[in-house]
Amino acid sequence: MTETPLENSVRSVLSDPVRPAVRPLRDWQRRALTRYLTRKPQDFMAVATPGAGKTTFGLRVAAELLADRTVDQVTVVAPTEHLKHQWALAANGAGIPLDPNFRNADGATSGDYKGVVVTYAQVAAHPTLHRVRTENRKTLVILDEVHHAGDAKSWGDAIREACTPAVRRLMLTGTPFRSDDNPIPFVNYEPDADGSMRSAADHTYDYTDALQDGVVRPVIFLAYSGEARWRTSAGDEFTARLGEPLTAEQTARAWRTALDPAGEWIPSVIQAADTRLTQLRNGGIPDAGGLVIASDHVSAKAYAKTVQRLTGTEPVVVLSDDPKASQRIAEFAESDDRWMVAVRMVSEGVDVPRLAVGVYATSASTPLYFAQAIGRFVRARRPGETASIFLPSVPVLLQLASELEESRDHVLGKPHREKDGWDEEALVEANRKRDEPGEEEKAFTSLGADAELDQVIYDGSSFGTAAFGTSEDEQDYLGLPGLLEPDQVRALLKQRQDEQLHEVGKREAADKAAKAAETQAQPAAPPQSVQERLQGLRKELNTLVSLHHHRTRKPHGAIHNELRRVCGGPPTAMATIEQLEERIATVRSW
């Protein structure tokens, strides 16, 4: 097919060896750049999964526009101080020196720079100053992780004020969706079928595409359940199993109990994660690193002590108020250290390619935060690398893990607050109250929570382990080879699942035979206590729900909800013996 003059011009630009951006482009970057140079729009939004290389694409666009004098300067707006310096470093390597130390108080920078890197907060503090800079010279504005421009109405207004005069605006994000109705400046919204407005990207490169291209690693989620116990301020004690359908308040309290640094859940999960990290280091990723993501500074410091006690090695601790935080992250990225413990500042944009094991020890549950946090572990360096994420077996997180490969948009008028009967807003509110000082801090006291591998999630499918529950089965999953292609991961998990289901069948048959022989040979055993009976029935019900999940692929929570709808009664943790027996009989009939 004969190329048009425009297509030929674009191809020449892409192959020109003298262009400043020397790093070779990936296929998606090349396609996106071709689309950009063909259209030459004032506004362009590229959505690419975390780890795909949005920075490289943005700098290549900047290089082209500077080279043909479409623009004279570049302004990059980033979410954090750490990312300012990361952008400046990458830009310098691409031949575009940018000043990351530009201050509003000075209002100027050296003529040796081609532009500046600032934060959204910096622009919001003095939008008029940045508007004047944008007006004075032909400017390309790159809005990195542009969804942050909608973090607050004042931020959105400031970005609109400061960047409206720009000759070109390039919006980059890995997660354009938000959990609110704040519109993102300069993003195009188109009407949806139900009348709501949906964000429209000019080029999209999602996790599924990147996985197929080998740009990102496959992610294996290991969800840990267990019984959590707490006492209310009134003296009442409650027990609930992570992952079972509960009210938002009960789920929040069970979740926070599991994350309690003084409990048993965190040490058990960190120990399992460290075992997985050792396996990866011995299995083809010798410099593999691990990251524990904590909710707050107090928990982060406590988790660090747990890591040191269990592994014998002091982890790197990164706190958001530490002026050396960026330096600590950079040093960890270049080192061979095993573990880093950090609060939320490493959830977005931070580039530590060797991170391969994560412990999601935070109560943050928005799709935006979850996707950005998981994005820290997916950057591929060589074929076959896998990432393993350990997380609480909580419905909202399991849902997000199973939907990792789905593309999302920002929808105005229909935010992502409720899905499949799960009221995420109520959970966020329950956790928010728990995080704040005051009387709510005394609302309950954690009594402890044990940890048990509940299910493994990969490629949108769950491979349940609650039906087995032995340490040997856990080690079977922790011992997955470190170097596997995505289809090999899927095949191996399916093989493990089939083997375990076969073992369950054999065990059930052997148990029935043993019980029959016992009945004939021995007098009746003493009756069980109410507590023993309830625990046994709950475990049997969870086993049957897990097996039904593997036959139908319905989520565990949906099966529990259906049983409650059919049989009536409260959540499993509060059900009576009679109610549990009825549910067991019902799920068996399915």
C-alpha positions in Angstrom: 0.0 0.0 0.0 1.3 3.5 -0.9 2.0 5.8 2.0 0.5 9.3 1.9 3.0 12.2 2.2 1.8 12.8 5.8 2.3 9.1 6.8 5.7 9.2 5.2 6.6 12.3 7.1 5.6 10.7 10.4 7.6 7.6 9.6 10.7 9.7 8.9 10.3 11.5 12.2 10.0 8.2 14.1 13.2 6.8 12.5 15.2 10.0 12.7 18.4 9.2 14.7 19.2 12.8 15.6 16.0 13.4 17.6 16.8 14.2 21.3 14.8 11.2 22.7 17.4 8.5 22.2 15.5 5.7 24.0 13.9 3.3 21.5 10.1 3.4 21.6 7.9 0.5 22.3 5.2 -0.4 19.9 2.4 1.3 21.8 4.5 4.5 22.2 5.2 4.4 18.5 1.5 4.0 17.6 0.5 6.8 20.0 3.2 9.1 18.7 2.1 8.5 15.1 -1.5 9.3 16.1 -0.3 12.5 17.9 1.9 13.8 15.0 -0.8 13.0 12.5 -3.5 14.9 14.3 -1.4 17.6 16.1 -4.2 18.4 18.6 -4.1 21.0 21.3 -5.2 18.4 23.8 -4.3 14.8 23.8 -4.8 12.2 26.6 -2.9 9.0 26.6 -4.0 6.3 29.1 -1.4 3.6 29.6 -1.2 1.0 32.4 1.3 1.7 35.2 4.8 0.5 34.1 4.1 0.9 30.4 6.4 3.9 29.9 4.2 7.1 29.9 7.2 9.3 30.8 9.2 8.1 27.7 6.2 8.8 25.5 5.6 12.2 27.0 9.3 13.2 26.6 9.3 12.0 23.0 6.3 14.3 22.2 8.1 17.2 23.9 11.2 16.5 21.8 9.3 16.6 18.6 7.4 19.8 19.4 10.6 21.5 20.6 12.5 20.3 17.4 9.9 21.8 15.0 9.5 24.9 17.1 5.8 24.3 17.8 6.7 25.1 21.4 9.6 26.9 23.1 9.3 25.5 26.6 7.9 22.5 28.5 6.1 22.5 31.9 5.5 19.2 33.5 3.0 19.0 36.4 3.5 15.9 38.6 1.7 14.7 41.7 4.6 14.6 44.2 8.0 16.1 44.9 9.6 12.7 44.3 8.1 12.5 40.9 9.3 16.0 40.0 12.9 14.8 40.4 12.2 11.6 38.6 10.8 13.5 35.6 13.7 15.9 35.6 16.2 13.0 35.6 14.4 11.2 32.7 14.1 14.5 30.8 17.8 15.2 31.1 18.5 11.8 29.7 16.3 12.6 26.7 18.2 15.9 26.1 15.5 18.2 27.6 16.9 19.8 30.7 14.0 20.7 33.1 14.3 22.5 36.4 12.7 20.4 39.3 13.6 23.1 41.9 11.6 25.9 40.4 9.9 27.8 43.3 6.9 30.1 43.2 8.7 32.6 45.3 11.4 33.1 42.6 9.1 32.9 39.6 12.1 32.3 37.2 14.7 29.7 36.3 18.0 29.6 34.4 17.9 30.1 30.7 19.8 26.8 30.4 16.6 24.9 31.1 14.0 24.0 28.5 11.3 24.3 31.2 10.3 23.3 34.7 8.7 20.5 36.7 6.2 21.5 39.3 3.5 19.8 41.4 -0.3 20.2 41.3 -0.2 21.7 44.7 2.5 24.2 43.6 0.3 25.4 40.7 -2.8 25.6 42.9 -0.8 27.8 45.3 -0.2 30.5 42.7 -2.1 29.8 39.4 -1.7 33.3 38.1 2.1 33.0 38.2 2.0 29.8 36.2 -0.5 31.2 33.7 1.9 34.2 33.1 4.8 31.7 32.5 2.6 29.8 30.1 1.5 32.9 28.2 5.0 34.4 27.9 6.4 31.6 25.7 4.9 28.9 23.5 4.4 26.1 26.1 3.7 22.4 26.1 2.1 21.4 29.4 2.4 17.8 30.3 -0.1 16.8 33.1 1.3 13.6 34.6 -1.3 11.4 36.3 -3.9 14.0 35.2 -6.6 12.5 37.4 -5.0 14.4 40.3 -6.2 17.7 38.7 -9.6 16.6 40.0 -8.5 16.0 43.6 -10.2 19.2 44.7 -12.3 21.8 42.9 -9.6 24.4 43.8 -6.9 22.3 42.1 -9.0 21.8 39.0 -9.8 25.5 38.8 -6.1 26.3 39.3 -4.9 23.9 36.6 -7.5 25.2 34.2 -6.4 28.8 34.9 -2.7 28.2 34.6 -2.7 25.9 31.5 -5.4 27.3 29.3 -3.0 29.5 27.4 -0.7 26.5 26.5 -0.1 25.9 22.8 -0.2 22.1 23.5 -1.4 20.1 26.5 -0.6 16.4 26.9 -2.5 14.4 29.6 -0.9 11.2 30.9 -2.5 8.7 33.3 -2.6 5.0 34.1 -5.9 5.4 35.9 -8.2 8.1 34.5 -11.1 6.9 36.7 -12.1 8.6 40.0 -14.5 7.8 42.7 -16.2 11.2 42.6 -17.8 13.6 40.1 -15.0 16.2 40.0 -14.4 16.7 36.3 -10.7 16.5 35.2 -9.6 19.7 33.3 -8.9 19.4 29.6 -10.2 15.8 29.5 -12.9 15.1 26.9 -16.1 13.6 28.2 -18.6 11.9 25.9 -22.2 10.9 26.6 -22.7 7.3 27.7 -25.7 5.1 26.9 -27.3 5.9 30.3 -26.9 9.7 29.9 -23.8 10.0 32.1 -20.5 11.4 30.8 -17.5 9.2 30.2 -13.9 10.3 29.8 -12.5 9.6 26.3 -8.8 8.9 25.7 -7.1 9.6 22.5 -4.9 6.5 22.9 -5.3 3.6 25.4 -2.9 0.9 26.3 -4.3 -1.2 29.1 -2.8 -3.9 31.3 -4.0 -6.8 29.0 -2.3 -5.2 26.0 0.9 -4.7 28.0 0.8 -8.2 29.3 0.5 -9.6 25.8 3.4 -7.5 24.7 5.6 -8.5 27.6 5.8 -4.9 28.8 4.4 -5.8 32.3 4.6 -8.8 34.5 1.7 -11.1 35.3 0.4 -10.5 38.9 -0.5 -13.3 41.2 -2.7 -12.2 44.2 -2.5 -14.3 47.3 -5.5 -13.4 49.5 -5.3 -14.3 53.2 -8.4 -14.8 55.3 -8.7 -15.8 59.0 -10.9 -15.2 62.0 -10.7 -11.7 63.4 -11.7 -11.0 67.0 -12.5 -7.6 68.6 -14.2 -6.1 71.6 -16.5 -3.1 71.5 -16.4 -0.2 74.0 -19.5 -1.8 75.5 -17.6 -4.9 76.3 -19.2 -7.1 73.6 -16.8 -9.5 71.8 -17.2 -10.3 68.1 -15.7 -12.8 65.8 -15.8 -12.6 62.0 -14.0 -14.2 59.1 -12.3 -12.0 56.6 -13.9 -12.5 53.2 -17.4 -13.4 54.4 -20.3 -11.1 53.7 -20.5 -8.6 56.6 -21.8 -5.1 57.2 -19.4 -2.3 56.2 -18.6 -1.6 59.9 -18.0 -5.3 60.6 -15.7 -5.6 57.6 -13.8 -2.5 58.4 -13.2 -3.7 62.0 -12.2 -7.2 60.9 -9.9 -5.7 58.3 -8.3 -3.3 60.8 -8.0 -6.1 63.3 -6.1 -8.1 60.8 -3.8 -5.2 60.0 -3.1 -4.6 63.7 0.8 -4.7 64.1 0.4 -6.4 67.5 -1.7 -9.3 66.1 -0.9 -12.6 64.5 -2.2 -11.9 60.9 0.5 -9.5 59.9 3.5 -11.6 61.0 2.1 -14.7 59.3 1.5 -12.9 56.0 4.9 -11.1 56.1 6.6 -14.5 56.8 4.7 -16.1 53.8 5.7 -13.1 51.6 9.3 -13.3 52.6 9.2 -17.1 51.7 7.9 -16.1 48.3 10.6 -13.4 47.9 13.3 -16.0 48.7 11.8 -18.4 46.1 11.8 -15.6 43.5 15.4 -14.7 44.3 16.5 -18.4 44.0 14.3 -18.9 40.9 15.6 -16.4 38.4 15.1 -12.9 39.9 18.2 -12.6 42.1 17.6 -8.9 43.0 13.9 -9.2 43.6 12.6 -6.8 46.3 9.6 -6.6 48.5 7.4 -3.7 49.6 5.0 -3.5 52.6 2.4 -0.7 52.0 1.2 0.6 55.3 -1.7 2.9 56.1 0.1 5.3 58.5 3.5 6.0 60.0 2.9 4.2 63.3 1.9 1.0 61.5 4.8 1.3 59.0 7.4 1.5 61.8 5.8 -1.5 63.6 5.7 -3.5 60.4 9.4 -2.7 59.9 10.2 -4.2 63.3 8.2 -7.3 62.4 10.1 -7.7 59.1 13.4 -7.3 60.9 12.4 -9.9 63.6 11.2 -12.4 61.0 14.0 -12.0 58.4 16.9 -10.9 60.5 17.5 -7.9 58.1 16.5 -4.3 58.8 14.2 -3.0 56.0 14.3 0.4 54.4 11.5 2.6 55.9 10.1 5.4 53.8 7.8 8.0 55.5 6.1 10.8 53.7 7.4 13.5 56.1 11.0 12.4 55.8 12.9 14.9 53.7 15.2 12.1 52.5 12.3 9.9 51.4 13.1 10.3 47.7 16.7 9.5 48.3 15.8 6.4 50.3 13.6 5.1 47.5 16.3 5.8 44.9 18.9 4.0 47.0 16.6 1.0 47.5 16.0 0.8 43.8 19.7 0.5 43.1 20.5 -1.8 46.0 20.1 -5.5 46.6 18.1 -4.9 49.9 15.2 -7.3 50.4 12.4 -5.2 51.9 11.1 -1.7 52.0 8.2 -0.5 54.2 6.4 2.6 53.2 3.2 4.6 53.6 1.2 5.7 50.6 3.9 7.9 48.9 5.2 5.0 46.9 1.8 4.1 45.5 2.1 6.1 42.3 4.7 6.8 39.7 7.7 5.6 41.8 10.0 3.5 39.7 11.6 0.5 41.4 11.6 -2.1 38.7 12.9 -4.9 40.9 9.9 -4.8 43.2 8.3 -8.3 42.8 6.6 -9.1 46.1 4.1 -6.8 47.8 2.1 -6.9 51.1 -1.0 -4.7 50.8 -1.3 -3.9 54.5 -3.5 -0.8 54.2 -7.2 -0.1 54.5 -7.2 2.0 51.3 -9.8 0.5 49.0 -10.5 2.9 46.0 -10.0 1.5 42.5 -7.6 4.4 41.8 -5.3 3.8 44.8 -5.4 0.0 44.3 -4.4 0.2 40.6 -1.6 2.6 41.3 -0.3 0.6 44.2 -0.2 -2.6 42.2 1.4 -0.7 39.4 4.6 -0.5 41.5 5.1 -4.3 40.9 4.3 -4.8 37.3 7.2 -3.3 35.4 8.9 -6.1 33.4 12.6 -6.3 32.9 13.1 -9.7 31.3 10.7 -12.3 29.9 8.9 -14.5 32.4 9.1 -12.4 35.6 6.1 -12.6 37.8 4.9 -10.4 40.7 3.1 -11.7 43.9 0.8 -9.5 45.9 -0.3 -10.6 49.4 -3.6 -8.9 50.6 -6.5 -9.3 53.0 -9.3 -11.5 51.7 -11.8 -8.6 51.7 -14.6 -8.5 49.1 -13.7 -5.0 47.7 -10.0 -5.9 47.3 -10.8 -9.3 45.8 -13.1 -7.6 43.3 -10.4 -5.1 42.3 -7.8 -7.9 42.0 -10.1 -9.9 39.7 -10.7 -6.7 37.6 -7.1 -5.7 37.2 -7.2 -6.3 33.4 -10.3 -4.3 32.9 -10.0 -0.8 31.4 -11.8 1.9 33.3 -12.8 5.5 32.5 -13.9 8.4 34.6 -17.7 8.6 34.6 -19.5 11.8 35.7 -22.9 11.2 37.2 -22.3 7.6 38.0 -19.1 7.2 40.1 -17.6 3.9 41.1 -19.1 3.8 44.6 -21.2 0.7 44.5 -20.7 -2.5 42.6 -22.2 -6.0 42.8 -23.9 -5.1 46.1 -20.7 -3.9 47.7 -21.1 -0.5 49.2 -17.5 0.9 48.9 -18.5 4.3 50.1 -19.8 2.9 53.4 -16.6 1.0 53.9 -14.4 4.0 53.1 -16.5 6.0 55.6 -16.1 3.3 58.3 -12.4 3.3 57.8 -12.2 7.0 57.7 -13.8 7.3 61.1 -11.5 4.6 62.5 -8.5 6.6 61.3 -9.5 9.8 62.9 -8.7 10.7 66.6 -11.5 11.0 69.1 -14.1 8.7 70.6 -14.2 6.5 67.5 -10.7 5.5 68.3 -12.1 3.8 71.4 -15.0 2.1 69.6 -13.3 -1.3 69.6 -10.2 -3.1 70.6 -8.5 -5.6 68.4 -8.1 -9.0 70.1 -6.3 -10.8 67.3 -6.7 -12.5 64.0 -5.1 -15.6 62.5 -4.0 -15.9 58.9 -4.9 -18.5 56.4 -4.4 -18.6 52.6 -7.9 -18.3 51.2 -7.6 -18.0 47.5 -5.2 -17.2 44.7 -6.4 -14.7 42.0 -4.9 -14.6 38.6 -6.2 -13.4 35.2 -9.6 -12.6 36.7 -10.0 -16.2 38.0 -9.9 -17.4 41.6 -8.1 -20.6 42.6 -9.5 -21.3 46.1 -7.5 -22.8 48.9 -10.1 -22.4 51.7 -11.2 -25.9 51.1 -7.8 -27.2 51.9 -6.2 -25.0 54.6 -3.0 -26.9 55.2 0.5 -25.5 55.4 1.5 -27.8 52.6 -1.1 -26.3 50.3 0.2 -22.8 51.1 3.7 -23.8 50.3 2.5 -25.3 47.0 1.4 -21.8 45.9 4.3 -19.9 47.4 6.7 -22.3 45.5 5.4 -21.2 42.1 8.4 -20.7 39.7 9.6 -17.2 39.5 10.1 -17.1 35.7 6.9 -18.0 33.9 5.1 -16.6 30.9 1.4 -15.6 31.5 -0.1 -18.7 29.9 2.3 -20.9 31.9 1.1 -19.2 35.1 -2.5 -19.9 34.2 -1.8 -23.5 33.3 0.2 -24.2 36.4 -2.4 -22.7 38.7 -5.1 -24.7 37.0 -3.0 -27.9 37.4 -2.5 -27.1 41.1 -6.2 -26.5 41.6 -7.2 -29.7 39.9 -4.7 -31.7 42.0 -6.0 -30.2 45.2 -9.6 -30.7 44.3 -8.8 -34.4 43.5 -7.1 -34.6 47.0 -10.2 -33.1 48.6 -12.4 -35.8 47.0 -10.1 -38.5 48.3 -10.1 -37.0 51.8 -13.8 -36.7 51.9 -14.2 -40.4 50.8 -11.6 -41.5 53.4 -13.3 -39.5 56.1 -16.7 -41.0 55.4 -15.3 -44.5 55.4 -13.4 -43.8 58.7 -16.5 -42.4 60.3 -18.6 -45.4 59.3 -15.9 -47.7 60.7 -15.8 -45.7 64.0 -19.5 -45.8 64.4 -19.5 -49.6 64.2 -16.4 -50.2 66.3 -16.7 -47.6 69.1 -19.3 -46.1 71.4 -20.6 -42.7 70.4 -18.2 -39.8 71.0 -19.1 -37.1 73.6 -21.2 -34.4 72.2 -19.5 -31.3 70.8 -19.8 -27.9 72.5 -21.8 -25.2 70.8 -18.5 -23.4 70.0 -17.0 -26.5 68.4 -20.2 -27.2 66.5 -20.4 -23.7 65.1 -16.7 -23.6 64.1 -17.1 -27.0 62.3 -20.2 -25.9 60.4 -18.7 -22.6 59.4 -15.6 -24.4 58.0 -17.8 -26.9 56.2 -19.9 -24.1 54.7 -16.8 -22.2 53.5 -15.4 -25.3 51.9 -18.7 -26.0 50.0 -18.8 -22.3 48.9 -15.3 -22.5 47.7 -16.0 -25.7 45.7 -19.2 -24.1 44.3 -17.2 -21.1 43.2 -14.9 -23.3 41.2 -17.8 -24.9 39.4 -19.6 -21.7 38.6 -16.9 -18.9 38.8 -19.3 -16.9 41.0 -17.6 -14.8 43.6 -17.5 -16.2 47.1 -19.4 -13.2 48.5 -22.1 -13.6 45.9 -22.6 -17.2 46.8 -22.9 -16.4 50.5 -25.4 -13.6 49.7 -27.5 -16.0 47.6 -27.6 -18.5 50.5 -28.8 -15.7 52.8 -31.4 -14.7 50.3 -32.7 -18.3 50.0 -32.4 -19.4 53.6 -32.6 -16.1 55.5 -30.7 -15.2 58.6 -27.7 -13.1 59.5 -24.1 -13.3 58.1 -22.2 -16.6 58.7 -20.3 -15.3 61.7 -23.6 -14.7 63.5 -25.7 -17.6 62.1 -27.1 -20.3 64.4 -26.4 -24.0 64.1 -29.7 -24.6 62.5 -29.2 -21.8 60.0 -25.7 -23.0 59.0 -27.0 -26.6 58.5 -29.8 -25.2 56.3 -27.2 -23.3 54.2 -25.0 -26.4 53.9 -27.9 -28.5 52.7 -28.9 -25.8 50.2 -25.4 -25.4 48.7 -25.1 -29.2 48.5 -28.3 -29.3 46.5 -26.8 -26.9 44.0 
